[in-house]
């Protein structure tokens, strides 16, 4: 049984509700199989998709060559048999597979030969007990990045170019002050860099993984890894950090015009929309405002993507049916006003929608966990029509999407 935040049951704790998703899980070290070798590397824009079985018993990364002529197809890499979830991140050129609860590994792959790992390292210190449950790698440059560890009180400063595991971790960010009473970690869930600062969302769930506490955003200077005092807290819960208006954040991203967008899912078991919002943070003044608030009609906000100045979308999770199948809708909103369309996007209602991402061509990529036809649906924004769909080659369910460029 995986340890999870109060995100709906289909979502593994490692996925963290992040907004990059489709259907890929990179091959494990020593794993067999895989059809994309160095003799046939992907050569241009590539979608990287994390996929998992419904019970997380196996995971796979699949790659989509966006420069290919004809129908887009996924290329599955070797299967990872694990009871942990996976997440996938890229630094623009390389791909990082993050094995999560109780697996506690991170593996780097180059797109010139995505079947062979460049390195494979632990996300735990020697002798460290309990799972790190790594969530995300935020890459600054070739020699620096930040590894968010959901199950621990410290994030790691790392060197992605390290040739040995001993050289991978170079420092720590101490987030212990954000840990609420009775809990063992502040539950860091997502991060982004803006204006030379690292912003880390902290769910601050209680001992029962309920969102009863104020959620926060910790801020650090990237140049020296020192904390930044934001002076914008309505209470003492967030100390030097930023107090969010919503709770249980799953993702933070830099919008083109809005500032930092924080997706707060609130409570999903049972579904309660009171603290489910899209909050906007000014990355300079640290002012927080709510752009979108969930309602009983929309369900809680499970993933968010802003395509352009006119079109934002979110997945509205409404619960599960008697067979524990997810019921979720795709909703469109105005990124300037936060006004949500009264009806869901036609054809994308009462489905197991898992994640959203904006692709290089400006299409909205939607991870669709239909067990009979797991796929990525590509939506033309504004038109709100599915222009194409990409079936997962593994038959596993897509859970995370990112994008990279091979051979830049």
Secondary structure, 3 states (H helix, E strand, C coil): CCCCCCCCCCCCCCCCCCCCCEECCCCCCCCCCCCCCHHHCCCCEEEEEEEECCCCCEEEEEEEECCCCCCCCEEECCCEECCCCEEEEECCCEEEEEECCCCCEEEEEECCCCCCEEEEEECCCCCCCCCCCEEEEEEEECCEEEEEECCCCEEEEECCCCCCHHHCEEEEEECHHHCCCCCCCCCEEEEEEECCEEEEEECCCCCCCCCCCCCEEEEEECCCCCECCCCCCCCCCCCCCEECCCCCEEEEEECCCCCEEEEECCEECCEECCCCEEEEECCCCCCEEEEEECCCCCCEEEEEEECCCCCEEEEEEEEECCCCCEEEEEEEECCCCCCECCCCCCCCCCECEEEEEECCCCCEEEEECCCCCCEEEEEECCCCEEEEEEECCCCCEEEEEEEEECCC
